[in-house]
Each structure stands twice: as structure tokens, then as C-alpha cells.
Amino acid sequence: MARKTNNIGRQVLMGGFISLLVVASVASAQDRFFAYSYSSPNVPMGGVDIEPWITYYWKTDGSARTYFQRLEFEYGITNWLQSSFYFNYKQKFVNGKVSTSTSFSHALKFSVFNPSVHPVGFAFYFEYYLGATFTEVESRVIIDKWWGNNKAVINLIPEIEWEYEKDPVSGEIYSSRKEEFRIEYGYTHIVRLKKPLISIGFEGLAGYEDNEWETLFMGPALLWATTGNRAGAFIASTLGYDFIGKNAYQLRFILGITF
């Protein structure tokens, strides 16, 4: 009886170990599980990701809506350092008035701990925006964790933006500084480990500006991804409802191609 119990124990341990290896291999091949929150692993050294983003914000009363499009190119310089280039376009409609802006940005991401190897993943992220009428600096502290087929992540994001405006009479250029703090967070559960990988969870973001919490979006998050060592594709999307602004929604959709 004791020998049979030991065999069952070994089988359970072996099954758990194999499950952990499968999840770890999936995590190392694909680290984008959310549309907003970043994970700590990088694109492997020499790897390339191309990611078109679409973000759409709207109020149900029709008073405001924003369309934001982003094209990202990621390159793995080393296994711990990733470089990203972005082309950004934003169009805003507020009470019948339309404004547009374009910008270019570059980011570096330093992966310190991979959650597939360490108990908790950890990374730093720095991004610099350059537009015709503004510049912006964004940083992120990224923390994430795997347990079984579950993943949780949180991003702490301070931002500083400088806006420039030219006086039509004097021709002088005036600048104003704006500071913002965001928290992005999410949880997902992998419901299918085989190709394609599918995970379902929730994601949220909270924005603090002008000494108050201005936004609190939260909603379902979905990932569909092929798996592979270097090549693959994924689709990540999140639809959130604003619990502070009320009657406002925001949808983000990302298509990723990995080489």
C-alpha cells in the first residue's frame, strides 16, 4: 500500500512539473497577455515584433470620443534589453470640435526577472514621446507572476508631459507641464494550452491627475495566440467601462506578429 501511495505521489508531482514547464514555455514565447498592461519578459535577442494598436474611447451621450492608432516595432537587443519604436496618431472629438495629433516615440525595456524562472517577474520601462506640440516622458515599473495556468500583472506608470503653444500676436512659445500617474493591472487564466493558446480574464486602468482620480476603466480581457519559439501571432483586446466618468467606454485591440 505504501509503495502504491508513493507511485501516486510521484505521478502527481510529475504531472504538476510538466504543467509548469508547458506554461513556462508558453510564457517565454509570448509575453503579451493584455491590451494595456505590459509583462516583464522581453522579445528574445534578435527577435522582432510588429504590433498595430487601435484604441477607441467614447461617451454614450455623444459628447466626446477619441480614436488612437499606434504602430509598434519591437526588437530584442539582448534577452534582458528590448528597444521599441512607435508611430502614433490621435483624433479627438469633443462637443463637435475636432483635433488631431501625430507623434513618434521610442522605448527601452529592461527585464530584470522572468516570472517563468523566478517567483515574481520584474522589469523597468522608459518611453519618450516627441510631437509637434508636446513632448512626454513615461516610465513603468512592471511586476507580474505566474501560478499554474494563471497570470497576474501590475504596472505603475508616472508620466510628465510638456505642451507648447505659440502666441498669435507676439510669436512667443509658451509651455505648460502636466503630471499624471496611472496604474494598469490584470488577471488572466489560460483556458487552452494547445495551439492556438486562449486566455480569458479582466484588465483595468486607473488614472490620477490634478490631485484626483479621473478615470477607472475595467472590463474583460481576451487573448488568442499561436505559439512557437520565434514566429507566431496574437490578438489581445480589452473593453473597459469607466466607473468614475460614467457612461464612457474604452476598447483596445492589438494584433501582434512575431518573427
N, C-alpha and C positions, 0 to 999 in steps of 0.2 A: 504493500500500500504506500509506503514511504517513497519507494522508487517511482511509482506511478505519479505521485504528487509532485516529485522533483521534475519529472519529464513535462508535466503540465506547466509548471512554473517556468521552465526553460523555454517552452513554446510561447508563453505569454510575453516573456522578456524579449525573445527573438522577434515576435510579431511587432511589438512596440518599437524595437530598434529599427526594423525595416521601414515601418511607417515614418519614423523620424527622418531616416535617410531620404525617403521619397520627397517629403515636404522640404527638406533642406536643398535637394537638387532642384526642385521647382522654384524655391525662393532665390537661389543663386542664378537661375536662368532668367527670371522675370521678377523685378522688384517693384513694378508699378501695379499696385492693387487698388489705388484710389485715384479719383479725378483731381483732388485738391492736395491731400497730404502726401509728402514725399517720404520714401523709405530710406534706410541708411545704406543699403548696398548700392554700388555703382555699376555702370556698364563695364564689362570686363575689359582689360587692357587691349587696345586695338579694335574694340567693338564700336559700332555706330548705331544710333537710334535716330529715327526721324519721326516726329510727333506733331501732327496738326491738331490744334485745340480749337474748340468753339465753346464760348460761354455766353449765355443769354439770360438777362435779368429783366423781369417785367412786373409791373403792378397791375392788379386786376382791374383797377379803375381807369387804366389807360393813361395816367398822368406821367409815367416815366417808363422807359425801357432802355437797356444798354446791350449792344452787341459787341463782343470782344473776340477777336480772332488772333491766334498765335501759331507760329510755325517754329518748331524747336529742332535743333540738330545737336545731338549729344555724342561725345567721343571719349572713350576711356584712355586717358594718358597713361595711367598705371591702374592697378587693381584698387588703389585707395584714392586716386585723384581723377576727377571727371570734369571735362570742360563742355559748356553748353552755350550755343548761340541762338538768339530769339529774334524774330521779326514780328512786331506787334501792331495791331490795328484796332482802334476802338471808335465806336459810333454811339452817341448818346442822344436820346430824345427826351426832353423834359418840358412839359407844358407847351408842346408844339414847336419848341426851339431845338435845332439840330446842331451838334458839334462833333467834329472828328479829330482824331489824333493818331499819329504813327510814331513808332519808336523802335530803337534797336537796343538789345540788352545782351550782356554776357555774364555767365555764372561759373563759379568753381565750387565743386562739392568735394569735401574731404571725408571719406568714410573711415572711421576710427575702429568700430567694432561691427562685425556682421552678425545679425541675430541668428543665422543658421549655424554659427560656430560658437558664439558667446551667449550667455544668458539673456543679455539685452543688447540691441543694436544702438549705435550712436554715430552721428555724423554732423558736420558743420557745412553750411551752405551760404555763399555770398553772391549777390547779383547786383549789377549796376545797369540802370536804365538811362538812355540818352535820347531825348525827344527834342522837337523844335522849340517847345515852350516849357520844358521841365526836365529835371534830372532827378533820379531816385536811387536810393541805396536800400536794398533789402537783405536781411540776414535771417538764417534759420538755425535753430537747434533741433535736431531730428532724433527722436527716441522711438524705437519700435521693438516688438517682442513676438516670438512665435511660441505657441504651446499647442501640441497636436496639430490639428488642421485649422487652427485659429491664429489670427494675426491682429495685433492692436498697434496703433501708431499715434504719436502726438508731435506736432510741430509748433515751436514757439517762435514768433516772427515779428521782430521790431522793424519798422520802416521809417525812413526820413525822405521827404520829397521837397524839392525846391521848384517853385513855379515862377516863371518870368513873364512880365508884361511890359510892353512899350507904351509910354505916354504919347498920345497922338499929337500933342502940342509941343512939348519940349523935346521929344525924341529920346528921353532918358528911359533906361530899362530898370524896372523895379522887380525885386524878388521877394517872395514870401516863403516861409518854411512851415511845413506841416509834418507832424509826427503821428504815427499810428502803430498800434500793437494788435496782432492777430494771433489767434490760437486755432489751429486746424487739427482735427482728431478723427479717428475712425476705427472701426472694428469690422472684420470680415471673417467668414467661415468658408473654407473650400468644400464645396459640395461634390466636386468631380475632380479627381486627380488625374484621370486619363486624358488624352488629347480629345477635344480641347479642354483646358482647365477652366472651371467655372467657380466663381466665388460670389457670395451674396452677403451683404452686411449693411452698415449705415455709416454715414460720414457727416461731419458738421464743421462749421467755422464760426468764430466769434470775433468781431472787430471792435476795438476800443479807440476812440478818437474824441478830441475836445472834451476830455475829462468825463466821458461817459461811454457805456457800451451801446454802440449804434446798431449793430447787426448781430443776429444769432440764427444762422441758417443750419438746418438739419434735415436729413432725408435719406432714402435708400441708396445704396451704392452697389453697382454691378460690375463684374469683370468677366470678360471672355478672352481667353488667351491660348494660343498654341504654345507648345513647349519644345525646347531644343537648346543645345549648348550655345550656338551663336546666332541662329536665324529663327525668326518667328514673327508673330504679330499679336496685338492685343487691342481690345476695346474696353475703355473704362468710362463709366458715366455715373453721375450723381445728380439727383433732383432734390433741391432743398427748399424748405418753407421758412420764411423769416418770422420768427416768433416775437421779435421786438418791433420791427417795422410794420408787421401785419399786412395781410393781403398782398404779399410780394413773394415771388418765387425766383429761383436761380437754377439753371441747368448747365452742367458742363459735360462735354463729350470729347474724349481723346481717342484718336486712332494712332497706334504705335506700330512701327515696322523696325525690326532689329536685324542688323547684318553682322 
